[in-house]
Amino acid sequence: MATRYDVELAEIAELLDGEPAFRARQVFEGLHQGLRTPEEMTNLPLELRKRVAELLPPSLEVAAESHSDDGQTTKWALRLSDGAQIETVLMAYDERVTACVSSQAGCAMACSFCATGQGGFARHLSVGEIVEQVVIAARAAAPRRLSNLVFMGMGEPLANYDRTLGAVRRINEAIGIGARKMTISTVGIVPGIRRLAGEDIEVGLAVSLHSANDKNRNELVPINKRYPLGVLAEACEEYLDSTHRRLTFEWALIDGVNDTDRDVTELAAYARNLGAHVNLIPLNPTPGYLVRGSSPDRVRAFVGGLRDAGINATVRHTRGRDIDAACGQLAARSGLEIRSAK
């Protein structure tokens, strides 16, 4: 059976065979622009609403919901139709409202400090399962408008490339979130970065770097053994040449691991060559990884060192730590089961 957001307009028209042609458009726009359930589509006859609800059931069920930061951060544990589970986070700021969505159930990248990676991989998400997360977040954000979207939740987006880009296009064209307001985060899947460079949609790119030294990065981000820093830099240059958009490097600061003066020097040299912005992230505690985030003094010294070296660097404001919604914590201590659907 088709699920609610895994159908395009033409498929809805086929499902509504016998109805006037404009009804399919009403349903499609109601789902995406209106962010409405079939039952809420009062422009449809009651019987048709019931029929659409039966033909297009949701693919996600809210298994748990938690709030933090005086209600400005919300995390959902969402159960998929096959029992696998994912997480989605909504963050409201003064100037924007951002959703952080998952692209996979679990993750196969096995980054040593990430709770999601420690939990293993279940499966890729479909276009509709990604889009439906955005709809859930946008409905919860009302009356404010969901303005920004980051693919920084569970999973590696570029390992699920076709479905991730399909979702980006649908979200842009049907829901109306600008491509420049969306950012795809990757640990450095070089073929995916090169494919992204050739796309005609101006989505942003953030690379989870965490070390600018191949030996250390091999330990922190194992995919570096396949795509080492030199190869990654070449792919990033290709992206920059094609898109003319600024590249972002994400760097989780880990006490004594990647926050030394040497790390500042190595990162500055690597970022300078690519004109990259650096987003520093104080590490959040993760069960199974027995280190701690850098101290506030060390964070200040690190960002100061980068700025002295001429690098544009900022420190990400941590959100949702107390509900395990912060960077690196998805699936940590929340009782979320990431089980294979195979």
Sine and cosine of phi, psi and omega as CSV:
sin_phi,cos_phi,sin_psi,cos_psi,sin_omega,cos_omega
0.00,0.00,0.67,-0.75,0.05,-1.00
-0.91,0.41,0.58,-0.81,0.10,-0.99
-0.97,-0.26,0.22,-0.98,-0.29,-0.96
-0.83,0.56,-0.68,0.73,-0.08,-1.00
-0.93,-0.36,0.20,0.98,0.07,-1.00
-0.99,-0.14,0.31,0.95,0.01,-1.00
-0.84,-0.54,0.63,-0.78,0.11,-0.99
-1.00,-0.01,0.07,-1.00,-0.03,-1.00
-0.84,0.54,-0.70,0.71,-0.04,-1.00
-0.89,0.46,-0.59,0.81,0.01,-1.00
-0.94,0.33,-0.59,0.81,0.08,-1.00
-0.89,0.45,-0.65,0.76,0.03,-1.00
-0.87,0.50,-0.64,0.77,0.03,-1.00
-0.91,0.41,-0.67,0.75,0.00,-1.00
-0.90,0.43,-0.51,0.86,-0.03,-1.00
-0.99,-0.16,0.54,0.84,0.03,-1.00
-0.81,0.59,0.76,-0.65,-0.03,-1.00
0.98,-0.20,-0.28,0.96,0.06,-1.00
-1.00,0.00,0.39,-0.92,0.10,-1.00
-0.83,0.56,0.55,-0.84,-0.11,-0.99
-0.85,0.53,-0.54,0.84,-0.07,-1.00
-0.94,0.33,-0.27,0.96,-0.02,-1.00
-0.91,0.41,-0.62,0.79,0.01,-1.00
-0.88,0.48,-0.66,0.75,0.04,-1.00
-0.90,0.44,-0.64,0.77,0.03,-1.00
-0.88,0.48,-0.67,0.74,0.00,-1.00
-0.92,0.40,-0.74,0.67,-0.03,-1.00
-0.87,0.50,-0.73,0.68,0.00,-1.00
-0.94,0.35,-0.56,0.83,0.05,-1.00
-0.89,0.45,-0.65,0.76,0.00,-1.00
-0.92,0.38,-0.67,0.74,-0.14,-0.99
-0.99,-0.10,-0.84,0.54,-0.01,-1.00
-0.96,0.28,-0.67,0.74,-0.03,-1.00
-0.99,0.14,-0.30,0.95,-0.02,-1.00
0.83,0.55,0.57,0.82,-0.08,-1.00
-0.97,-0.25,0.48,-0.88,0.19,-0.98
-0.98,0.20,0.31,-0.95,0.05,-1.00
-0.83,0.56,-0.61,0.79,-0.01,-1.00
-0.90,0.43,-0.39,0.92,-0.03,-1.00
-1.00,-0.03,-0.03,1.00,-0.04,-1.00
-1.00,0.10,0.99,0.16,-0.08,-1.00
-0.95,0.31,-0.12,0.99,0.10,-0.99
-0.99,0.15,-0.05,1.00,0.07,-1.00
-0.97,-0.26,0.53,-0.85,0.13,-0.99
-0.86,0.52,0.51,-0.86,-0.08,-1.00
-0.82,0.58,-0.71,0.70,-0.03,-1.00
-0.90,0.44,-0.58,0.81,0.02,-1.00
-0.94,0.35,-0.60,0.80,0.07,-1.00
-0.85,0.53,-0.71,0.71,0.01,-1.00
-0.89,0.45,-0.64,0.77,-0.02,-1.00
-0.91,0.41,-0.70,0.72,-0.01,-1.00
-0.90,0.44,-0.65,0.76,0.02,-1.00
-0.87,0.49,-0.61,0.80,0.02,-1.00
-0.96,0.27,-0.62,0.79,-0.03,-1.00
-0.96,0.27,-0.50,0.86,-0.10,-1.00
-0.80,-0.60,0.96,0.27,0.03,-1.00
-0.96,0.29,0.41,-0.91,0.07,-1.00
-0.92,0.40,0.43,-0.90,0.04,-1.00
-0.99,-0.17,-0.17,0.98,-0.04,-1.00
-0.85,-0.52,0.63,-0.77,0.07,-1.00
-0.82,-0.57,0.75,-0.66,0.02,-1.00
-0.94,0.33,0.92,-0.40,0.02,-1.00
-1.00,0.00,-0.49,0.87,0.02,-1.00
-0.32,-0.95,0.47,-0.88,0.02,-1.00
-0.63,-0.77,0.71,-0.71,0.01,-1.00
-0.65,-0.76,0.43,-0.90,-0.10,-0.99
-0.79,-0.61,0.47,-0.88,-0.02,-1.00
-0.48,-0.88,0.08,-1.00,0.09,-1.00
0.81,0.59,0.75,0.67,0.00,-1.00
0.83,0.56,0.62,0.78,0.05,-1.00
1.00,0.10,0.01,1.00,-0.04,-1.00
-0.99,0.12,-0.21,0.98,0.05,-1.00
-0.81,-0.59,0.76,-0.65,0.03,-1.00
-0.78,-0.62,0.71,-0.70,0.09,-1.00
-0.86,-0.51,0.71,-0.71,0.09,-1.00
-0.91,-0.42,0.70,-0.71,0.30,-0.95
-1.00,-0.07,0.85,-0.52,-0.10,-1.00
-0.91,-0.42,0.78,-0.63,0.01,-1.00
-1.00,-0.08,0.79,-0.61,0.04,-1.00
-0.99,0.14,0.22,-0.97,-0.10,-0.99
-0.90,0.45,-0.40,0.92,0.01,-1.00
-0.99,-0.12,0.11,0.99,0.04,-1.00
0.99,-0.15,-0.29,0.96,0.09,-1.00
-0.90,0.43,0.36,-0.93,-0.06,-1.00
-0.73,-0.68,0.48,-0.88,0.01,-1.00
-0.68,-0.74,0.05,-1.00,0.07,-1.00
-0.72,-0.70,0.53,-0.85,0.01,-1.00
-0.70,-0.71,0.61,-0.79,-0.05,-1.00
-0.79,-0.61,0.67,-0.75,0.07,-1.00
-0.89,-0.45,0.77,-0.64,-0.04,-1.00
-0.78,-0.62,0.85,-0.53,0.02,-1.00
-0.98,-0.22,0.78,-0.63,0.06,-1.00
-0.86,-0.51,0.14,-0.99,0.01,-1.00
-0.87,0.49,-0.64,0.77,-0.15,-0.99
-0.98,-0.21,-0.14,0.99,-0.04,-1.00
-0.32,-0.95,0.25,-0.97,0.13,-0.99
-0.81,-0.59,0.83,-0.56,-0.13,-0.99
-0.86,-0.51,0.67,-0.74,0.14,-0.99
-0.93,-0.36,0.66,-0.75,0.09,-1.00
-0.94,-0.34,0.90,-0.43,-0.13,-0.99
-0.90,-0.43,0.38,-0.92,0.02,-1.00
-1.00,-0.07,0.50,-0.87,0.04,-1.00
-0.90,-0.43,-0.24,0.97,0.04,-1.00
-0.61,-0.79,0.37,-0.93,0.20,-0.98
-1.00,0.02,0.94,-0.33,-0.14,-0.99
0.98,0.18,-0.18,-0.98,-0.03,-1.00
-0.40,-0.92,0.63,-0.78,-0.01,-1.00
-0.99,-0.15,0.04,1.00,-0.12,-0.99
-0.97,0.22,-0.39,0.92,0.13,-0.99
0.85,0.52,0.59,0.81,0.10,-0.99
-0.88,0.48,0.73,-0.68,-0.25,-0.97
-0.91,0.42,-0.44,0.90,-0.10,-1.00
-0.98,-0.21,0.11,0.99,-0.12,-0.99
-0.96,-0.29,0.80,-0.59,-0.02,-1.00
-0.90,0.44,-0.61,0.79,0.00,-1.00
-0.89,0.45,-0.70,0.71,0.00,-1.00
-0.89,0.45,-0.58,0.82,0.02,-1.00
-0.92,0.38,-0.42,0.91,-0.05,-1.00
-0.98,0.18,-0.22,0.98,0.02,-1.00
1.00,0.03,0.00,-1.00,-0.11,-0.99
-0.92,-0.39,0.69,-0.72,0.08,-1.00
-0.97,-0.26,-0.89,0.46,0.01,-1.00
-0.19,-0.98,0.20,-0.98,0.11,-0.99
-0.96,0.29,0.47,-0.88,0.16,-0.99
-1.00,0.00,0.46,-0.89,0.07,-1.00
-0.99,0.14,0.20,-0.98,0.09,-1.00
-0.82,0.58,-0.74,0.67,-0.05,-1.00
-0.89,0.45,-0.60,0.80,0.01,-1.00
-0.93,0.36,-0.52,0.85,0.08,-1.00
-0.96,0.29,-0.74,0.67,-0.03,-1.00
-0.88,0.48,-0.64,0.77,-0.05,-1.00
-0.90,0.44,-0.52,0.85,0.11,-0.99
-0.87,0.50,-0.66,0.75,-0.01,-1.00
-0.90,0.43,-0.65,0.76,0.01,-1.00
-0.90,0.43,-0.69,0.73,0.03,-1.00
-0.86,0.51,-0.71,0.71,0.00,-1.00
-0.92,0.39,-0.67,0.74,-0.02,-1.00
-0.91,0.41,-0.63,0.78,0.05,-1.00
-0.90,0.44,-0.65,0.76,-0.02,-1.00
-0.94,0.33,-0.47,0.88,-0.02,-1.00
-0.95,0.30,-0.40,0.92,-0.07,-1.00
-0.82,0.57,0.64,-0.77,0.25,0.97
-1.00,0.08,-0.05,1.00,0.07,-1.00
-0.97,0.25,0.41,-0.91,-0.03,-1.00
-1.00,-0.06,0.72,-0.69,0.13,-0.99
-0.92,0.39,0.90,-0.43,-0.16,-0.99
-0.96,-0.29,-0.48,0.88,-0.09,-1.00
-0.76,-0.65,0.45,-0.89,-0.04,-1.00
-0.62,-0.78,0.76,-0.65,0.07,-1.00
-0.83,-0.56,0.74,-0.67,0.07,-1.00
-1.00,-0.02,0.96,0.29,-0.06,-1.00
-0.78,-0.63,0.27,0.96,0.04,-1.00
-1.00,0.10,-0.55,-0.84,-0.01,-1.00
-0.90,0.43,0.66,-0.75,0.14,-0.99
0.99,-0.11,0.19,-0.98,0.05,-1.00
-0.96,-0.28,0.96,-0.28,-0.09,-1.00
-0.82,0.57,-0.63,0.78,-0.07,-1.00
-0.98,0.20,-0.14,0.99,0.16,-0.99
-0.99,0.10,-0.19,0.98,0.08,-1.00
-0.83,-0.56,0.78,0.63,-0.26,-0.96
-0.85,0.52,-0.82,0.58,-0.13,-0.99
-0.87,0.48,-0.67,0.74,-0.02,-1.00
-0.95,0.30,-0.60,0.80,0.04,-1.00
-0.89,0.46,-0.73,0.68,0.00,-1.00
-0.93,0.37,-0.55,0.83,0.09,-1.00
-0.88,0.47,-0.65,0.76,0.04,-1.00
-0.93,0.38,-0.66,0.75,0.02,-1.00
-0.84,0.54,-0.71,0.70,-0.02,-1.00
-0.91,0.41,-0.69,0.73,0.00,-1.00
-0.90,0.44,-0.70,0.71,-0.01,-1.00
-0.88,0.47,-0.65,0.76,0.01,-1.00
-0.93,0.37,-0.77,0.64,-0.13,-0.99
-0.99,0.16,-0.63,0.78,-0.12,-0.99
-0.99,-0.12,-0.62,0.78,0.00,-1.00
-1.00,-0.01,-0.54,0.84,0.11,-0.99
0.99,-0.14,0.32,0.95,0.11,-0.99
-1.00,0.09,0.80,-0.60,-0.07,-1.00
-0.89,0.46,0.59,-0.80,0.00,-1.00
-0.86,0.51,-0.60,0.80,0.01,-1.00
-0.94,0.34,-0.19,0.98,0.05,-1.00
-1.00,-0.09,0.08,1.00,0.01,-1.00
-0.90,-0.43,0.65,-0.76,0.01,-1.00
-0.77,-0.64,0.77,-0.64,0.09,-1.00
-0.99,-0.17,0.80,-0.60,0.01,-1.00
-0.97,-0.24,0.69,-0.72,-0.01,-1.00
-0.67,-0.74,0.50,-0.87,0.10,-1.00
-0.99,0.16,-0.05,1.00,0.05,-1.00
0.88,-0.48,0.69,0.72,0.06,-1.00
-0.98,0.20,0.99,-0.11,-0.16,-0.99
-0.85,0.52,-0.72,0.69,0.02,-1.00
-0.86,0.51,-0.59,0.80,0.02,-1.00
-0.92,0.38,-0.65,0.76,0.04,-1.00
-0.89,0.46,-0.66,0.76,0.01,-1.00
-0.92,0.39,-0.62,0.79,0.08,-1.00
-0.90,0.43,-0.67,0.74,-0.01,-1.00
-0.88,0.47,-0.56,0.83,0.02,-1.00
-0.88,0.47,-0.44,0.90,-0.04,-1.00
-1.00,-0.07,0.01,1.00,-0.01,-1.00
-0.98,0.21,0.40,-0.92,0.00,-1.00
-0.99,-0.15,0.42,0.91,0.01,-1.00
-0.82,-0.57,0.71,-0.70,-0.19,-0.98
-1.00,0.00,0.82,0.57,0.04,-1.00
-0.98,0.18,0.55,-0.84,-0.01,-1.00
-0.98,0.18,0.32,-0.95,0.00,-1.00
-0.79,-0.62,0.77,-0.64,0.11,-0.99
-0.83,-0.56,0.75,-0.66,0.00,-1.00
-0.95,-0.30,0.84,-0.55,0.07,-1.00
-0.97,0.22,0.99,-0.10,-0.16,-0.99
-1.00,0.04,-0.90,0.43,0.11,-0.99
0.94,0.34,-0.31,0.95,0.16,-0.99
-0.34,-0.94,0.60,-0.80,0.07,-1.00
-0.94,-0.34,0.47,0.88,0.02,-1.00
-0.76,-0.65,0.86,-0.52,-0.11,-0.99
-0.85,0.53,-0.64,0.77,-0.04,-1.00
-0.89,0.46,-0.74,0.67,-0.01,-1.00
-0.94,0.34,-0.63,0.78,-0.03,-1.00
-0.93,0.38,-0.51,0.86,0.07,-1.00
-0.85,0.53,-0.57,0.82,-0.01,-1.00
-0.98,0.21,-0.67,0.74,-0.06,-1.00
-0.98,0.20,-0.67,0.75,-0.09,-1.00
-0.77,-0.64,1.00,0.02,-0.15,-0.99
-0.83,0.56,-0.43,0.90,0.01,-1.00
-0.89,0.46,-0.26,0.96,0.03,-1.00
-0.89,0.46,-0.42,0.91,0.04,-1.00
-0.91,0.41,-0.50,0.87,0.04,-1.00
-1.00,0.05,-0.64,0.77,-0.04,-1.00
-0.82,-0.58,0.98,0.18,-0.05,-1.00
-0.91,0.42,0.14,-0.99,-0.16,-0.99
-0.84,0.54,-0.60,0.80,0.02,-1.00
-0.90,0.43,-0.69,0.73,0.02,-1.00
-0.93,0.38,-0.65,0.76,0.03,-1.00
-0.88,0.48,-0.67,0.74,0.01,-1.00
-0.88,0.47,-0.63,0.77,0.02,-1.00
-0.89,0.46,-0.66,0.75,0.02,-1.00
-0.92,0.39,-0.63,0.77,0.03,-1.00
-0.90,0.43,-0.62,0.79,0.05,-1.00
-0.89,0.46,-0.64,0.77,0.03,-1.00
-0.89,0.45,-0.67,0.75,0.04,-1.00
-0.88,0.47,-0.71,0.70,-0.03,-1.00
-0.90,0.43,-0.69,0.73,0.00,-1.00
-0.89,0.46,-0.57,0.82,-0.07,-1.00
-0.99,0.13,-0.64,0.77,-0.15,-0.99
-0.98,-0.21,-0.42,0.91,-0.07,-1.00
0.85,0.52,0.50,0.86,0.04,-1.00
-0.96,-0.29,0.47,-0.88,0.00,-1.00
-0.95,0.32,0.65,-0.76,0.04,-1.00
-1.00,-0.09,0.59,-0.81,0.07,-1.00
-0.90,-0.45,0.69,-0.72,0.16,-0.99
-0.96,-0.29,0.77,-0.63,0.08,-1.00
-0.99,-0.15,0.65,-0.76,-0.11,-0.99
-0.62,-0.79,0.97,-0.26,0.06,-1.00
-0.98,0.19,0.89,-0.45,-0.07,-1.00
-0.98,0.17,0.88,-0.47,-0.07,-1.00
-0.89,-0.46,0.82,-0.57,-0.11,-0.99
-0.83,0.55,0.86,-0.50,0.07,-1.00
0.96,0.26,-0.02,1.00,-0.05,-1.00
-0.96,-0.26,-0.76,0.65,-0.03,-1.00
-0.62,-0.79,0.51,0.86,-0.03,-1.00
-0.84,-0.54,0.38,0.93,-0.04,-1.00
-1.00,0.08,0.17,-0.99,0.07,-1.00
-0.87,0.49,-0.58,0.82,0.04,-1.00
-0.89,0.45,-0.63,0.78,0.03,-1.00
-0.90,0.44,-0.62,0.79,0.05,-1.00
-0.86,0.51,-0.73,0.68,-0.02,-1.00
-0.89,0.46,-0.71,0.70,-0.03,-1.00
-0.92,0.39,-0.69,0.73,0.00,-1.00
-0.91,0.41,-0.68,0.74,0.00,-1.00
-0.86,0.51,-0.68,0.73,0.00,-1.00
-0.91,0.41,-0.66,0.75,-0.03,-1.00
-0.93,0.36,-0.69,0.72,-0.02,-1.00
-0.94,0.34,-0.60,0.80,-0.04,-1.00
-0.88,0.47,-0.66,0.75,-0.03,-1.00
-0.89,0.46,-0.42,0.91,-0.04,-1.00
-0.94,-0.35,0.05,1.00,-0.02,-1.00
0.86,0.50,0.55,0.83,-0.15,-0.99
-1.00,0.06,0.54,-0.84,0.20,-0.98
-1.00,0.09,0.62,-0.78,0.01,-1.00
-0.93,-0.37,0.81,-0.58,0.04,-1.00
-0.95,-0.32,0.96,-0.29,-0.03,-1.00
-1.00,0.05,0.69,-0.73,-0.10,-0.99
-0.80,-0.60,0.95,-0.31,0.11,-0.99
-0.84,0.54,0.82,-0.57,-0.09,-1.00
-0.88,0.47,0.68,-0.73,0.10,-1.00
-1.00,-0.08,0.57,-0.82,-0.05,-1.00
-0.87,0.50,0.69,-0.72,0.01,-1.00
-0.75,-0.66,0.83,-0.55,0.05,-1.00
-0.84,0.54,0.68,-0.73,0.03,-1.00
1.00,-0.07,-0.19,0.98,0.04,-1.00
-0.85,-0.53,0.98,-0.18,-0.24,-0.97
-1.00,0.04,0.85,0.53,0.14,-0.99
-0.73,-0.69,0.07,-1.00,0.00,-1.00
-0.76,-0.65,0.31,-0.95,0.06,-1.00
-0.93,0.37,0.36,-0.93,0.01,-1.00
-0.89,0.46,0.50,-0.87,0.02,-1.00
-0.93,0.36,0.38,-0.93,0.05,-1.00
-0.81,0.58,-0.63,0.78,0.02,-1.00
-0.90,0.43,-0.64,0.77,-0.02,-1.00
-0.95,0.33,-0.59,0.81,0.06,-1.00
-0.87,0.50,-0.71,0.70,0.01,-1.00
-0.89,0.46,-0.66,0.75,0.00,-1.00
-0.91,0.41,-0.62,0.78,-0.03,-1.00
-0.92,0.40,-0.76,0.65,-0.01,-1.00
-0.92,0.39,-0.57,0.82,0.05,-1.00
-0.90,0.43,-0.65,0.76,0.03,-1.00
-0.89,0.45,-0.65,0.76,0.03,-1.00
-0.91,0.42,-0.69,0.72,-0.01,-1.00
-0.91,0.41,-0.61,0.79,0.06,-1.00
-0.89,0.45,-0.47,0.88,0.02,-1.00
-1.00,0.05,0.08,1.00,0.06,-1.00
1.00,0.05,0.28,0.96,-0.02,-1.00
-0.99,-0.13,0.72,-0.69,0.10,-1.00
-0.96,0.27,0.93,-0.37,-0.08,-1.00
-0.70,-0.71,0.64,-0.77,0.05,-1.00
-0.72,-0.69,0.31,-0.95,0.05,-1.00
-0.94,-0.35,0.82,-0.58,0.00,-1.00
-0.94,0.33,0.74,-0.67,0.09,-1.00
-0.96,0.29,0.85,-0.52,-0.05,-1.00
-0.95,0.31,0.78,-0.63,0.05,-1.00
-0.85,-0.53,0.59,-0.81,0.21,-0.98
0.95,0.30,0.35,0.94,-0.04,-1.00
-0.87,0.50,-0.63,0.78,-0.08,-1.00
-0.95,0.31,-0.22,0.98,0.07,-1.00
-0.90,-0.43,0.35,0.94,0.04,-1.00
0.84,0.54,0.61,0.79,0.01,-1.00
-0.95,-0.32,0.01,1.00,-0.05,-1.00
-0.99,0.13,0.15,-0.99,-0.09,-1.00
-0.83,0.56,0.78,-0.63,0.03,-1.00
1.00,0.04,-0.11,0.99,-0.12,-0.99
-0.97,-0.25,-0.13,0.99,-0.05,-1.00
-0.84,0.54,0.83,-0.56,-0.04,-1.00
1.00,0.08,-0.01,1.00,0.01,-1.00
-1.00,0.10,0.81,-0.59,0.11,-0.99
0.83,0.56,0.23,0.97,-0.05,-1.00
-0.98,-0.17,0.01,1.00,-0.01,-1.00
0.97,0.22,0.17,0.98,-0.04,-1.00
-0.97,0.23,0.78,-0.63,0.01,-1.00
-0.99,-0.12,0.87,-0.49,0.08,-1.00
-0.97,-0.25,1.00,-0.01,-0.07,-1.00
-0.93,-0.37,0.52,-0.85,-0.01,-1.00
-0.92,0.40,0.64,-0.77,0.03,-1.00
-1.00,-0.09,0.15,0.99,-0.05,-1.00
-0.96,0.29,0.00,0.00,0.00,0.00
